[in-house]
Amino acid sequence: MTATQSPAARKSRISDLLSLSGATGPLIGLLLLCIFLSFATDSFMTARNLLNVLDQITVLGIMAVGMTFVILIGGIDLSVGSILALAMMVMGYLANSVGLPLPLAILAALAVAAFSGALSGLLTTTFAVPAFISTLAMMSIARGLANMITDGQQIVGFPAWFSMLSFTRYGGFLTVTVAVMLVVFAIGWIFLRYTSGGRSLYAIGGNPEVARLAGINVKLFTVGVYLVSGLLAGLAGIVLAMRLDAVQPTAGFTYELDTIAAVVIGGTSLSGGQGGIVGTIIGVLIIGVLRNGLNLLGVSPFTQAVVIGVVIALAVAAESFKKR
């Protein structure tokens, strides 16, 4: 009996691992987009360009994992772009102006980012402030603090090893920044799929009151989710600083919109309780490939914004249609 069930059980486990969790539509869209761009331009399907796409999506990809957690519980985080800028400025100021060793400055920047995210969560849970308002307030606070640190001036120049982390390709293809993004993807996927904490996020997004009655500490998980979102926004800021070899308080402007777009395009429901990291990865790739392809086709940035907006609208409309 065991021998006959074992192959079926293995097949089931493999099927679970390869499950797209409702992201089949976005995956088909991504494949069609790649096919179109491979015919529309000669340079899209080159190894150099595909590696360039990976480099370009690192910041968005890291932030999108945190946003996935937030949206899964039925929340929203409008502050991630500003927290990214604040983390960059804290790191730059401590390293270049105060003289703190860069690794310690990075840790301090990540701590500030995590605290900022946790503060949004506390406002939402303790004072019953809607997530939209609490994160909107944090967006303004973080952006203001980022400008106050250097009176709106950028900080340029970091140790050579820091910048090289985003340019040196180990094995001919993998940079440290891309590796960080892949690790964040893997941890996020494992957490949601194989831990009780991940299942709790789905339960909270499905019905917070039922989740509370089931023994889940909804307030603690909510604060934790916003803390992680802030932390990952800070990490994305460090990665962006590696690529630019500079930090500036205007960094991350409108990044929250791209991050939310990637998560929604990937199939995560704005009402919470449905979605996952696999879909988010596909959503991030769709935005990255779309921007890269439009650049290769010579489309203006203004038109690109219109195209991205149309894609977001179609993704949300498809979600609504699917629920009917």
C-alpha positions as CSV (number, residue, x, y, z in Angstrom):
1,M,0.0,0.0,0.0
2,T,2.8,2.4,0.9
3,A,4.7,1.5,-2.2
4,T,1.7,2.5,-4.4
5,Q,1.0,5.7,-2.5
6,S,4.6,6.9,-2.5
7,P,4.9,7.9,-6.3
8,A,1.5,9.7,-6.0
9,A,2.7,11.5,-2.9
10,R,6.0,12.5,-4.6
11,K,4.0,13.7,-7.6
12,S,1.8,15.8,-5.3
13,R,4.8,17.4,-3.6
14,I,6.4,18.3,-6.9
15,S,3.1,19.7,-8.1
16,D,2.9,21.8,-4.9
17,L,6.4,23.1,-5.5
18,L,5.6,24.2,-9.0
19,S,2.2,25.6,-8.2
20,L,1.8,29.2,-9.5
21,S,-0.9,30.0,-6.9
22,G,-3.1,31.9,-9.3
23,A,-0.3,33.5,-11.2
24,T,-0.8,31.5,-14.4
25,G,-2.3,34.5,-16.2
26,P,0.6,36.8,-15.4
27,L,3.0,34.1,-16.4
28,I,1.3,33.7,-19.8
29,G,1.4,37.5,-20.2
30,L,5.1,37.6,-19.4
31,L,5.9,34.9,-21.9
32,L,3.8,36.7,-24.6
33,L,5.6,40.0,-23.8
34,C,9.0,38.3,-24.2
35,I,8.0,36.7,-27.5
36,F,6.7,40.1,-28.8
37,L,9.9,41.9,-27.8
38,S,12.2,39.2,-29.2
39,F,10.6,39.9,-32.6
40,A,10.3,43.6,-32.2
41,T,13.9,44.3,-31.3
42,D,17.1,42.3,-32.1
43,S,18.8,43.2,-28.8
44,F,16.1,42.0,-26.3
45,M,16.9,38.3,-26.2
46,T,20.7,38.8,-25.8
47,A,22.4,37.5,-22.7
48,R,23.7,41.0,-22.0
49,N,20.3,42.6,-22.1
50,L,18.6,39.9,-20.0
51,L,21.3,40.3,-17.3
52,N,20.7,44.0,-17.5
53,V,17.0,43.4,-16.8
54,L,17.9,41.4,-13.7
55,D,20.1,44.2,-12.5
56,Q,17.3,46.7,-13.1
57,I,14.7,44.9,-11.1
58,T,16.7,44.3,-7.9
59,V,15.4,47.3,-6.0
60,L,11.8,46.7,-7.1
61,G,12.1,43.0,-6.4
62,I,13.3,43.4,-2.8
63,M,10.6,46.0,-2.0
64,A,7.9,43.9,-3.6
65,V,8.4,41.0,-1.2
66,G,7.6,43.2,1.8
67,M,4.6,44.7,-0.1
68,T,3.3,41.3,-0.8
69,F,3.1,40.5,2.9
70,V,1.3,43.9,3.6
71,I,-1.2,43.4,0.8
72,L,-1.8,39.7,1.9
73,I,-3.2,40.9,5.2
74,G,-5.4,43.5,3.5
75,G,-3.1,46.4,4.1
76,I,-1.2,48.9,1.9
77,D,2.1,50.7,2.4
78,L,2.6,54.0,0.7
79,S,5.8,54.8,2.6
80,V,8.3,52.4,1.1
81,G,9.8,54.8,-1.4
82,S,10.4,57.4,1.3
83,I,11.8,54.9,3.7
84,L,14.2,53.8,1.0
85,A,15.4,57.4,0.7
86,L,15.7,57.8,4.5
87,A,17.7,54.6,4.8
88,M,20.1,55.7,2.1
89,M,20.6,59.1,3.7
90,V,21.2,57.7,7.1
91,M,23.8,55.3,5.7
92,G,25.5,58.0,3.7
93,Y,25.5,60.5,6.6
94,L,26.9,58.1,9.1
95,A,29.5,56.7,6.8
96,N,30.7,59.9,5.0
97,S,30.0,62.7,7.5
98,V,30.3,61.0,10.9
99,G,33.0,58.5,9.9
100,L,31.3,55.4,11.1
101,P,32.5,52.2,9.3
102,L,30.2,51.5,6.3
103,P,29.0,48.1,7.6
104,L,27.8,49.7,10.8
105,A,26.2,52.6,8.9
106,I,24.3,50.0,6.9
107,L,23.0,48.2,10.0
108,A,22.0,51.6,11.5
109,A,20.1,52.5,8.2
110,L,18.3,49.1,8.2
111,A,17.3,49.6,11.9
112,V,15.9,53.1,11.1
113,A,14.0,51.6,8.1
114,A,12.6,48.8,10.2
115,F,11.6,51.2,13.0
116,S,9.8,53.4,10.5
117,G,7.8,50.5,9.2
118,A,7.0,49.3,12.7
119,L,5.7,52.8,13.6
120,S,3.2,52.6,10.7
121,G,2.1,49.2,12.0
122,L,1.6,50.6,15.5
123,L,-0.4,53.5,14.3
124,T,-2.6,51.1,12.4
125,T,-3.1,48.6,15.3
126,T,-2.9,50.7,18.4
127,F,-4.7,53.8,17.3
128,A,-7.0,52.2,14.6
129,V,-5.6,54.6,11.9
130,P,-6.3,53.2,8.4
131,A,-3.2,51.8,6.8
132,F,-3.6,54.2,3.9
133,I,-3.4,57.2,6.3
134,S,-0.7,55.9,8.6
135,T,1.6,55.0,5.8
136,L,0.8,58.2,3.9
137,A,1.9,60.1,7.1
138,M,5.1,58.0,7.3
139,M,5.8,58.7,3.6
140,S,5.8,62.4,4.4
141,I,7.8,62.0,7.7
142,A,10.4,59.8,6.1
143,R,10.9,62.0,3.1
144,G,11.2,65.1,5.2
145,L,13.8,63.5,7.5
146,A,15.7,62.3,4.5
147,N,15.9,65.9,3.3
148,M,16.7,67.3,6.7
149,I,19.8,65.1,7.2
150,T,21.8,66.9,4.6
151,D,19.5,69.9,3.9
152,G,18.5,68.3,0.6
153,Q,22.0,67.6,-0.7
154,Q,23.2,64.3,-2.1
155,I,26.2,62.4,-0.7
156,V,28.6,61.0,-3.3
157,G,31.4,58.5,-3.1
158,F,31.7,55.3,-1.1
159,P,34.5,52.7,-0.9
160,A,35.2,50.9,-4.1
161,W,34.3,47.5,-2.8
162,F,30.8,48.8,-2.0
163,S,30.0,49.9,-5.5
164,M,31.6,46.9,-7.1
165,L,29.1,44.6,-5.4
166,S,26.5,45.7,-8.0
167,F,28.9,45.4,-11.0
168,T,31.1,42.4,-10.5
169,R,29.5,39.3,-12.0
170,Y,30.5,36.1,-10.3
171,G,30.4,33.2,-12.6
172,G,29.9,35.6,-15.4
173,F,26.3,36.5,-14.6
174,L,25.5,36.9,-10.9
175,T,26.1,40.2,-9.0
176,V,25.8,40.4,-5.2
177,T,22.8,42.7,-5.6
178,V,21.0,40.2,-7.7
179,A,22.0,37.5,-5.3
180,V,20.5,39.5,-2.4
181,M,17.2,39.8,-4.3
182,L,17.1,36.1,-5.0
183,V,17.7,35.3,-1.3
184,V,14.9,37.7,-0.3
185,F,12.6,35.9,-2.8
186,A,13.5,32.5,-1.5
187,I,13.1,33.5,2.2
188,G,9.7,35.1,1.4
189,W,8.5,32.1,-0.5
190,I,9.6,29.6,2.2
191,F,8.0,31.7,4.9
192,L,4.6,32.0,3.2
193,R,4.5,28.4,2.0
194,Y,6.0,26.4,4.9
195,T,5.6,28.3,8.1
196,S,2.6,28.9,10.5
197,G,3.4,32.6,10.3
198,G,2.9,32.6,6.6
199,R,-0.4,30.8,6.9
200,S,-1.4,33.3,9.6
201,L,-1.0,36.2,7.1
202,Y,-3.4,34.5,4.7
203,A,-5.9,34.0,7.6
204,I,-5.6,37.6,8.6
205,G,-6.2,38.8,5.0
206,G,-9.2,36.4,4.7
207,N,-10.9,37.6,7.9
208,P,-9.0,39.4,10.7
209,E,-11.7,38.7,13.3
210,V,-11.9,35.0,12.5
211,A,-8.1,34.9,12.6
212,R,-8.2,36.5,16.1
213,L,-10.7,34.0,17.4
214,A,-8.5,31.2,16.1
215,G,-5.7,32.4,18.4
216,I,-3.7,34.4,15.9
217,N,-2.2,37.6,17.4
218,V,-3.4,39.9,14.6
219,K,-1.9,43.1,16.0
220,L,1.5,41.5,16.5
221,F,1.5,40.1,13.0
222,T,0.4,43.4,11.5
223,V,3.2,45.3,13.2
224,G,5.6,42.7,12.1
225,V,4.5,42.8,8.5
226,Y,5.0,46.6,8.3
227,L,8.3,46.3,10.1
228,V,9.5,43.8,7.4
229,S,8.2,46.0,4.7
230,G,10.2,48.9,6.1
231,L,13.2,46.8,6.6
232,L,13.2,45.5,3.0
233,A,12.6,49.1,1.7
234,G,15.8,50.0,3.6
235,L,17.7,47.1,2.1
236,A,16.5,48.1,-1.3
237,G,17.9,51.6,-0.6
238,I,21.3,50.1,0.3
239,V,21.2,48.1,-3.0
240,L,20.3,51.3,-4.9
241,A,23.2,53.2,-3.3
242,M,25.6,50.4,-4.5
243,R,24.4,50.9,-8.0
244,L,24.5,54.7,-7.9
245,D,27.6,55.2,-5.7
246,A,25.6,58.0,-4.2
247,V,22.6,58.7,-2.0
248,Q,20.1,61.5,-2.4
249,P,16.9,62.4,-0.5
250,T,14.8,62.4,-3.7
251,A,15.5,58.7,-4.4
252,G,12.6,56.3,-4.4
253,F,10.1,58.9,-5.6
254,T,6.9,57.0,-6.8
255,Y,8.6,53.6,-6.1
256,E,5.7,52.7,-3.9
257,L,3.4,52.8,-7.0
258,D,5.7,50.5,-8.9
259,T,5.9,48.1,-6.0
260,I,2.2,47.9,-5.5
261,A,1.8,47.5,-9.2
262,A,4.2,44.5,-9.3
263,V,2.4,42.8,-6.5
264,V,-1.1,43.4,-8.0
265,I,0.0,42.4,-11.5
266,G,1.4,39.2,-10.0
267,G,-2.1,38.2,-8.8
268,T,-2.1,39.2,-5.1
269,S,-5.6,40.4,-4.2
270,L,-5.8,44.0,-2.9
271,S,-8.6,42.7,-0.5
272,G,-6.1,40.4,1.1
273,G,-5.8,36.6,1.7
274,Q,-4.8,35.6,-1.8
275,G,-1.5,35.7,-3.7
276,G,2.1,34.8,-3.1
277,I,5.8,35.4,-3.8
278,V,5.8,33.4,-7.1
279,G,3.2,35.8,-8.6
280,T,5.1,38.8,-7.2
281,I,8.3,37.6,-9.0
282,I,6.3,37.4,-12.2
283,G,4.8,40.8,-11.7
284,V,8.3,42.3,-11.0
285,L,9.6,40.6,-14.2
286,I,6.7,42.0,-16.2
287,I,7.4,45.6,-15.1
288,G,11.1,45.1,-15.6
289,V,10.8,43.5,-19.1
290,L,8.1,46.1,-20.1
291,R,10.3,49.0,-19.2
292,N,13.4,47.5,-20.8
293,G,11.5,46.7,-23.9
294,L,9.9,50.1,-24.2
295,N,13.4,51.6,-23.8
296,L,14.8,49.4,-26.6
297,L,11.9,50.5,-28.8
298,G,12.6,54.1,-28.1
299,V,9.3,54.8,-26.4
300,S,9.4,58.1,-24.3
301,P,9.2,57.8,-20.5
302,F,5.9,59.7,-20.6
303,T,4.4,57.0,-22.8
304,Q,5.9,54.3,-20.7
305,A,4.0,55.7,-17.7
306,V,0.8,55.5,-19.6
307,V,1.5,51.9,-20.7
308,I,2.4,50.8,-17.1
309,G,-0.9,52.4,-15.9
310,V,-2.9,50.5,-18.5
311,V,-1.3,47.3,-17.5
312,I,-2.1,47.9,-13.8
313,A,-5.7,48.7,-14.7
314,L,-6.0,45.5,-16.7
315,A,-4.6,43.5,-13.8
316,V,-7.0,44.9,-11.3
317,A,-9.9,44.4,-13.8
318,A,-8.9,40.8,-14.4
319,E,-8.9,40.2,-10.6
320,S,-12.4,41.7,-10.2
321,F,-13.7,39.7,-13.2
322,K,-12.2,36.5,-11.7
323,K,-14.1,37.0,-8.4
324,R,-17.5,37.2,-10.2
